Amino acid sequence: MISLLSLGFTLSLDNFRISIVLGGLKPTLLQSVKTSFIFGLWDGIAPLVGIIVGHYLSEQIDSTAEMIAAVGLAAYGLFVVVRALLTPEHADPDLRWARRGLPLPLSVDNVAAGASLGLAGYSPWLAPPLFAVTTFVMSVAGHQIGRAAAHFIPRIRTDLLTGIAFVAMAALVATGTSDA
C-alpha cells in the first residue's frame, strides 16, 4: 500500500506543477476545486484504462506520452499568451479552457502506469481511486500556492506570465529536460 501511495503521489506531481502555474490566473476556491476534481477524475480513469487494456497499450503510450503532454501544455500556454496580449481581461478567468484542454495530456502517462499495475496484479478498485484523490489534493494545493505567489507579483499581468510559463514547461518536456 505504501508503494501505491508513493506512486500516486509521484504521478500527481505533474498536476501539482501545472496547478501552481494555473494559480497565477488567481482562481477562486470553487474554480480550483472544480479544476482539481476534473484533473483527479482523469488521473483516476487513466490508470483504470491502463489496467484494463494492459501491456500492449503501455508500450505504445509510454513512448508518446511526453510529446502529447508537451503539445497540450504549449497549446494552452499559447492560448493564454495570445488572449492576455489581445484583451485587457484575464485570459482564462474561470479556468474553463484549462479544465477542457489540460487533463488529457497530463493523464496519458497514468495509462502506462496503470498497465504496469495491472500486470503486477493490482486491483482496478484500489489504484485508480487512490490516484484520483491524490491528484485532487495535490492540484488544490498547487492552485493555492500559485495563487498566493501571484499576489506577490502585482505589477505584471499574471495571466501573461502564466502563459509564458506553460510554453516554457512545454519546451522543457519536449526537449526531455523535464517530465510532464
Beta strands, then each sheet from edge to edge (+ up, - down):
end
